[in-house]
């Protein structure tokens, strides 16, 4: 009887130890996966910053060259329509003019809901969305009315309020994100749907995207592109 009791006890101990070992392995695996995701997000944010800095540098050089050409053309008694069109294109890229045209509207709601857990949108998530749209060829992007340009920064103020161009785009009680992107509708829709939408839904957020003619405001802050001689 004692041997049987001992055998049962040893079996129970073995089962408990096996369960704890499995739980520990799963926990370690989850930690590793979380660290991997965080590392990927950090790398993505770093890549986006480097790309934005390089784009800003290139825009400054192109802006200076076009401005010089425009002044030379004016002194010669006229301006080339092609030159003016090219200058308008760079003004659109640097964000100093309003943009209207075909694009997509993305609506993302990360507010808590009674029937499910929702993880809030992080700065990295928002950067990845912007980066994805840029890779998809977006000519202009805005988030909750703020134009995103090469010098734009997404900053967390306090515990939950996000700022873009030093302007709040969220509130403590929460507000849906409306992201507008102008460009090839099919390409923008495909990139966002395939690369970001599913991930956001897995975090519990409500996500919708639609093709529309969008109106994106100009950048209201200090001009992101300045003449080096100014």
C-alpha positions as CSV (number, residue, x, y, z in Angstrom):
1,X,0.0,0.0,0.0
2,X,2.8,2.4,0.9
3,X,4.7,1.5,-2.3
4,X,1.5,2.3,-4.3
5,X,1.0,5.6,-2.5
6,X,4.6,6.4,-3.0
7,X,4.3,5.6,-6.7
8,X,1.3,7.8,-7.1
9,X,3.0,10.6,-5.3
10,X,6.1,10.3,-7.5
11,X,3.9,10.3,-10.6
12,X,2.0,13.4,-9.4
13,X,5.4,15.1,-8.7
14,X,6.6,14.1,-12.2
15,X,3.5,15.5,-13.8
16,X,3.7,18.7,-11.9
17,X,7.4,19.1,-12.8
18,X,6.6,18.3,-16.4
19,X,3.9,20.9,-16.4
20,X,6.1,23.6,-14.8
21,X,8.9,22.8,-17.2
22,X,6.6,23.1,-20.2
23,X,5.1,26.3,-18.8
24,X,8.6,27.7,-18.3
25,X,9.6,26.8,-21.9
26,X,6.5,28.4,-23.2
27,X,7.1,31.5,-21.1
28,X,10.7,31.7,-22.3
29,X,9.5,31.3,-25.9
30,X,7.0,34.1,-25.5
31,X,9.6,36.4,-24.0
32,X,12.0,35.6,-26.9
33,X,9.2,36.3,-29.4
34,X,8.3,39.5,-27.7
35,X,11.9,40.6,-27.6
36,X,12.1,39.8,-31.3
37,X,9.0,41.8,-32.1
38,X,10.3,44.8,-30.1
39,X,13.7,44.5,-31.9
40,X,11.9,44.5,-35.3
41,X,9.9,47.5,-34.3
42,X,12.9,49.4,-33.1
43,X,14.8,48.5,-36.3
44,X,11.8,49.6,-38.4
45,X,11.6,52.9,-36.6
46,X,15.4,53.4,-37.0
47,X,15.1,52.6,-40.7
48,X,12.2,55.0,-41.1
49,X,14.2,57.8,-39.4
50,X,17.3,57.2,-41.6
51,X,15.1,57.2,-44.7
52,X,13.4,60.4,-43.6
53,X,16.7,62.1,-43.0
54,X,18.0,61.0,-46.3
55,X,14.8,62.1,-48.1
56,X,15.0,65.5,-46.3
57,X,18.6,66.0,-47.5
58,X,17.7,65.1,-51.0
59,X,14.7,67.4,-51.0
60,X,16.9,70.3,-49.8
61,X,19.3,69.8,-52.7
62,X,16.5,69.5,-55.3
63,X,14.7,72.4,-53.8
64,X,17.8,74.6,-54.0
65,X,18.5,73.5,-57.6
66,X,14.9,74.1,-58.8
67,X,14.7,77.5,-57.0
68,X,18.0,78.6,-58.8
69,X,16.6,77.4,-62.2
70,X,13.3,79.3,-61.5
71,X,15.1,82.5,-60.7
72,X,17.3,82.2,-63.8
73,X,14.2,81.6,-66.0
74,X,12.4,84.6,-64.5
75,X,15.4,86.9,-65.1
76,X,15.3,85.8,-68.8
77,X,11.7,87.0,-69.1
78,X,9.6,83.9,-68.5
79,X,9.3,80.6,-66.8
80,X,9.0,77.1,-68.3
81,X,5.7,75.3,-67.6
82,X,7.7,72.1,-67.2
83,X,9.9,73.7,-64.6
84,X,6.9,75.1,-62.7
85,X,5.2,71.7,-62.7
86,X,8.4,70.1,-61.4
87,X,8.7,72.7,-58.6
88,X,5.0,72.1,-57.7
89,X,5.8,68.4,-57.5
90,X,8.6,69.0,-55.0
91,X,6.5,71.4,-53.0
92,X,3.9,68.6,-52.7
93,X,6.6,66.2,-51.5
94,X,7.9,68.7,-48.9
95,X,4.4,69.3,-47.8
96,X,4.1,73.1,-48.4
97,X,1.0,72.8,-50.7
98,X,-2.4,71.1,-50.3
99,X,-3.0,67.9,-52.1
100,X,-6.2,66.5,-53.6
101,X,-6.6,63.4,-55.6
102,X,-7.3,59.6,-55.5
103,X,-6.1,57.7,-52.5
104,X,-7.3,55.8,-49.5
105,X,-8.8,56.5,-46.1
106,X,-7.7,54.3,-43.2
107,X,-9.7,54.4,-40.0
108,X,-8.3,52.7,-36.9
109,X,-10.0,52.6,-33.5
110,X,-7.8,51.4,-30.6
111,X,-10.2,52.5,-27.8
112,X,-11.1,49.9,-25.2
113,X,-14.3,47.9,-25.8
114,X,-16.4,45.9,-23.4
115,X,-16.5,42.7,-25.3
116,X,-12.7,42.4,-26.1
117,X,-9.3,43.5,-25.1
118,X,-7.7,46.2,-27.3
119,X,-4.0,47.0,-27.2
120,X,-3.4,50.7,-27.9
121,X,-1.6,52.0,-31.0
122,X,2.1,52.5,-30.3
123,X,4.3,55.1,-31.9
124,X,6.1,52.2,-33.6
125,X,2.8,50.9,-35.0
126,X,2.0,54.4,-36.4
127,X,5.5,54.8,-37.9
128,X,5.2,51.4,-39.5
129,X,1.9,52.3,-41.1
130,X,3.4,55.6,-42.5
131,X,6.5,53.7,-43.7
132,X,4.3,51.1,-45.4
133,X,2.3,53.8,-47.2
134,X,5.5,55.6,-48.3
135,X,6.9,52.3,-49.7
136,X,3.6,51.9,-51.5
137,X,4.2,55.2,-53.3
138,X,2.1,57.6,-51.3
139,X,2.5,61.1,-52.6
140,X,1.2,62.7,-49.4
141,X,0.1,61.4,-46.0
142,X,-1.8,62.9,-43.1
143,X,-2.8,61.6,-39.7
144,X,-5.8,63.2,-38.0
145,X,-5.3,66.3,-40.0
146,X,-1.6,66.6,-39.6
147,X,0.5,66.4,-42.8
148,X,3.4,64.0,-42.5
149,X,6.7,65.3,-43.9
150,X,10.3,64.3,-43.7
151,X,10.8,66.4,-40.6
152,X,7.6,65.2,-38.8
153,X,8.1,63.5,-35.5
154,X,5.6,61.3,-33.6
155,X,6.0,62.1,-29.9
156,X,4.2,60.7,-26.8
157,X,3.2,63.4,-24.4
158,X,2.3,62.1,-20.9
159,X,1.0,58.5,-21.0
160,X,-1.4,58.5,-24.0
161,X,-1.4,61.7,-26.0
162,X,0.5,61.5,-29.3
163,X,1.8,64.6,-31.1
164,X,2.7,65.0,-34.7
165,X,4.4,68.3,-35.7
166,X,4.0,69.2,-32.0
167,X,0.2,69.1,-32.4
168,X,-1.9,66.6,-30.4
169,X,-3.6,64.0,-32.6
170,X,-5.1,61.9,-29.8
171,X,-6.8,62.6,-26.5
172,X,-6.7,60.9,-23.1
173,X,-10.2,59.4,-23.6
174,X,-9.1,58.1,-27.0
175,X,-10.0,59.1,-30.5
176,X,-10.0,57.0,-33.8
177,X,-7.1,57.5,-36.2
178,X,-7.9,58.8,-39.7
179,X,-5.0,58.3,-42.0
180,X,-5.2,59.7,-45.5
181,X,-2.8,58.7,-48.3
182,X,-2.8,60.1,-51.8
183,X,-1.5,57.9,-54.6
184,X,-2.2,54.7,-56.6
185,X,-5.3,53.4,-54.8
186,X,-4.9,49.7,-55.6
187,X,-1.2,49.7,-54.5
188,X,-1.8,51.7,-51.3
189,X,-4.7,49.4,-50.4
190,X,-2.8,46.2,-51.2
191,X,0.3,47.2,-49.2
192,X,-1.6,48.3,-46.1
193,X,-4.0,45.3,-46.2
194,X,-1.3,42.7,-46.7
195,X,1.4,44.2,-44.4
196,X,-0.4,46.0,-41.5
197,X,-4.1,45.6,-41.3
198,X,-4.1,42.0,-40.0
199,X,-1.5,42.8,-37.4
200,X,-3.6,45.7,-36.0
201,X,-6.7,43.5,-35.9
202,X,-4.8,40.9,-33.9
203,X,-4.1,43.6,-31.3
204,X,-7.9,44.1,-31.0
205,X,-8.2,47.3,-33.0
206,X,-11.0,48.0,-35.4
207,X,-9.6,48.7,-38.9
208,X,-11.3,49.8,-42.1
209,X,-9.9,51.1,-45.4
210,X,-11.6,52.6,-48.4
211,X,-10.7,54.1,-51.8
212,X,-11.6,57.8,-51.9
213,X,-10.7,61.1,-53.3
214,X,-8.7,62.6,-50.4
215,X,-7.9,66.2,-49.4
216,X,-4.6,66.4,-47.5
217,X,-3.7,69.7,-45.9
218,X,-0.3,71.4,-46.2
219,X,2.3,71.3,-43.4
220,X,1.5,74.1,-41.0
221,X,4.8,74.2,-39.1
222,X,8.2,75.6,-40.0
223,X,9.0,74.8,-43.5
224,X,10.7,71.3,-43.5
225,X,12.9,72.4,-46.5
226,X,15.0,75.5,-46.1
227,X,17.4,77.1,-48.5
228,X,20.9,76.6,-47.1
229,X,21.7,80.3,-47.8
230,X,18.7,81.6,-45.9
